[in-house]
Amino acid sequence: MSESPLIQIRNATIFRGHTRVFDRLNLTIEQHEQVAILGPNGAGKTTLLKVINREIYPVVSADSSVRILGRDNWNVWDLRSKIGVVSDDLQHRYNRTTQGLEVVLSGYLSSIGTHGILSGRISAAQERHARETMDELGVGDMVTVPLDRMSTGQQRRCLLARALVHEPETLILDEPTAGLDLAASFDYLARICRLVAAGRNVILVTHHLNEIPPDIDRVILIREGHILADGPRRDVLTEDILGRAYGTALRLARVDGYILAYPP
């Protein structure tokens, strides 16, 4: 029996507010694929992420569907054990006084923070696992530190720990280095590379070429709500195709498996 795709979108028309972002979108991502979804700001990447994360639903139509692991409907708590999400948007939804451990533990509740609802709902084993995950990501000393006293990079690693406590097979990382300085960006990207090398499935959503690790081979390039190109990175990440996607002439350099863009 064949394995159901991780994500299967068929003829989906998707609005965000009053704006139609996608018109009859078709997209399939198989399980165990490493994928980058790339495109300029406003291309529709965040909307697509919200559809996958079940925050936005397509227009109801007989020939349209969005299936995650072969299912049309998911309980959000069950879905988080399959797919973990880290995004800049999620980071900004937290109260700035929320402490590091509370951020991570809220992953068990699929909530934004804990707001005093932890009592009796988090086991000792879960808390121990949360602390161990924070240690592994280098934020073990942030357990009682509020978000407003952390660097952006430390906050992002706490959110990554939040996603990892369920040990999901797939991680979706939206604009992973947004707001990070150079050192924090390099550190975070190195951690993503280690997760990929360890066998974690990663879907990376970005508008920066240099964020795509060498181990991610499939690239889906989006522009203005349309899939402009989809395939192996060597076929998609070309000067001609990227120039059309971003509306500018550019040159590419390849360094240690990474691809960098610079002016012509």
C-alpha positions in Angstrom: 0.0 0.0 0.0 1.5 3.3 -1.1 2.2 6.1 1.5 -0.2 9.1 1.5 1.5 12.4 0.5 2.4 14.7 3.4 0.5 17.5 1.7 -1.9 17.2 -1.3 -3.6 20.4 -2.5 -6.0 20.0 -5.5 -7.7 22.8 -7.4 -7.7 25.1 -4.3 -8.8 28.7 -4.5 -7.6 30.4 -1.4 -8.4 33.9 0.0 -6.6 35.8 2.7 -9.2 38.3 3.9 -10.7 39.7 0.8 -7.7 39.0 -1.4 -7.6 35.9 -3.6 -4.0 34.6 -3.2 -4.3 31.3 -5.1 -6.6 30.3 -7.9 -7.0 26.5 -8.4 -3.7 25.7 -6.8 -2.3 22.2 -7.3 0.6 21.0 -5.1 1.8 17.7 -3.7 4.7 17.2 -1.2 5.5 13.6 -0.4 6.5 12.3 3.0 10.2 12.3 3.7 10.9 15.1 1.1 13.2 18.0 2.0 11.6 21.0 0.3 12.2 24.8 0.1 9.3 27.0 -0.8 10.9 30.2 -2.2 9.5 33.5 -3.5 9.5 37.2 -3.1 7.5 39.0 -0.4 3.8 38.9 -1.3 4.1 35.8 -3.4 1.8 33.8 -1.2 4.2 31.7 0.9 2.8 32.6 4.3 -0.8 32.0 3.0 0.3 28.6 1.8 1.8 27.9 5.2 -1.4 28.9 6.9 -3.3 26.5 4.7 -1.0 23.6 5.6 -1.2 24.6 9.2 -5.0 24.6 9.1 -5.3 28.3 9.9 -6.9 29.1 6.5 -9.2 26.9 4.4 -9.8 27.0 0.7 -13.1 27.9 -0.9 -15.4 24.9 -0.7 -15.8 23.2 -4.1 -16.6 19.7 -5.2 -13.4 19.3 -7.1 -11.1 21.0 -4.5 -9.4 19.5 -1.5 -6.5 20.0 0.9 -5.3 16.7 2.5 -2.6 16.3 5.1 -1.2 12.8 5.3 -4.3 11.6 3.4 -6.8 13.2 5.7 -9.1 16.2 5.1 -9.7 16.9 8.8 -7.3 16.9 11.7 -7.5 17.6 15.4 -4.9 20.3 15.9 -3.3 18.4 18.8 -2.9 15.3 16.7 -1.5 17.3 13.8 1.2 18.9 15.9 2.6 15.4 16.7 3.1 15.0 12.9 4.1 18.5 11.8 5.9 21.2 13.9 5.8 24.8 12.8 8.2 27.6 13.6 7.4 31.1 12.3 8.2 34.8 12.9 4.4 35.3 13.1 4.1 32.8 15.9 7.0 34.4 17.8 5.3 37.8 17.8 2.0 36.3 19.1 3.6 35.5 22.5 3.3 37.8 25.5 6.8 39.3 26.0 6.8 38.2 29.7 6.3 34.5 28.9 9.3 32.5 30.2 11.4 30.2 28.0 10.1 26.9 29.5 6.5 28.1 29.3 7.0 28.7 25.5 8.3 25.2 25.0 5.7 23.6 27.2 2.9 25.4 25.3 3.8 23.1 22.4 2.1 20.2 24.3 -1.1 22.3 24.5 -0.9 23.8 21.0 -1.4 27.1 22.7 0.2 30.5 22.6 1.8 30.5 26.0 0.4 28.7 29.0 -1.6 31.4 30.8 -1.9 29.4 34.1 -3.4 26.3 32.4 -0.4 24.0 33.0 -1.6 22.6 36.3 -2.4 18.9 35.9 -1.9 19.0 32.1 1.8 18.7 31.8 3.5 15.5 33.1 6.9 15.4 34.8 8.1 13.4 31.8 7.0 16.1 29.4 8.6 18.9 31.4 11.8 16.8 31.6 11.8 16.3 27.8 11.1 20.0 27.3 14.1 21.0 29.4 16.3 18.4 27.6 15.2 19.8 24.2 16.1 23.3 25.4 19.5 22.1 26.4 20.1 20.5 23.1 19.3 23.8 21.3 21.5 25.8 23.6 18.8 27.6 25.5 18.8 25.5 28.7 19.6 28.6 30.7 16.5 30.4 29.4 14.1 28.3 31.4 12.9 31.2 33.6 14.0 34.1 31.4 11.1 36.1 29.8 11.1 36.6 26.1 11.7 40.3 26.4 15.1 39.6 28.0 16.2 37.1 25.3 17.8 37.9 22.0 15.8 37.2 18.8 17.9 34.1 18.2 17.2 32.7 21.7 13.5 33.3 21.2 13.6 31.5 17.9 15.4 28.5 19.4 12.7 28.3 22.2 10.1 28.2 19.5 12.0 25.5 17.7 12.1 23.5 21.0 8.3 24.1 21.2 7.9 22.4 17.8 10.3 19.6 18.6 8.8 18.4 22.0 6.3 16.3 20.0 9.2 14.8 18.0 7.3 15.5 14.7 8.5 13.8 11.6 8.2 17.1 9.7 9.2 20.6 10.6 7.9 23.7 8.7 10.2 26.7 9.2 8.9 30.0 8.0 11.5 32.7 7.3 13.8 31.1 9.8 16.4 34.0 10.0 13.9 36.9 10.0 15.2 39.5 12.6 18.4 37.6 13.3 21.9 39.1 13.0 24.6 37.4 11.1 26.0 35.2 13.9 22.5 34.2 15.1 21.5 33.4 11.4 24.5 31.2 10.9 23.9 29.4 14.2 20.2 28.8 13.4 20.9 27.6 9.9 23.6 25.2 11.2 21.0 23.7 13.6 18.6 23.3 10.7 21.3 21.4 8.7 21.9 19.1 11.7 18.1 18.3 11.9 18.1 17.5 8.2 21.2 15.4 8.5 19.6 13.5 11.4 16.7 12.5 9.2 14.1 15.2 10.1 11.9 16.2 7.2 12.1 20.0 6.7 9.9 22.3 4.6 11.7 25.7 4.5 9.6 28.8 3.6 11.8 31.7 2.6 12.7 34.5 0.2 16.4 34.2 0.9 18.4 31.8 -1.3 21.2 31.6 1.2 18.8 30.0 3.8 18.4 26.9 1.7 20.7 24.1 3.1 22.6 22.0 0.5 20.6 18.9 1.6 17.3 20.4 0.4 17.0 19.5 -3.2 13.4 20.2 -4.2 12.6 23.9 -4.6 9.0 25.3 -5.2 9.3 28.8 -6.6 6.2 31.0 -6.1 5.4 34.4 -7.6 2.1 36.3 -7.3 0.1 33.2 -6.2 1.4 30.9 -9.0 4.0 28.2 -9.0 6.6 29.5 -11.4 8.9 26.5 -11.1 9.0 23.2 -9.1 11.8 20.7 -9.3 15.5 19.9 -8.4 17.4 23.0 -7.2 19.8 22.8 -10.1 16.9 23.3 -12.5 14.9 25.9 -10.5 17.7 28.0 -9.0 19.0 29.6 -12.2 19.7 33.2 -13.0 16.9 33.3 -15.6 14.1 31.7 -13.5 15.0 33.6 -10.3 15.3 36.8 -12.3 11.7 36.3 -13.5 10.5 35.4 -10.0 12.0 38.5 -8.3 11.7 40.9 -11.2 15.3 41.8 -11.4 18.5 40.8 -13.2 20.9 38.9 -10.9 24.0 36.7 -10.8 24.5 33.5 -8.8 27.4 32.1 -6.9 27.7 28.6 -5.5 29.7 28.1 -2.3 29.9 24.8 -0.4 26.5 23.8 -1.7 24.8 27.1 -0.9 23.6 29.5 -3.6 24.0 33.2 -3.2 22.6 36.0 -5.4 24.3 39.3 -6.2 23.8 42.2 -8.6 24.9 41.7 -12.2 
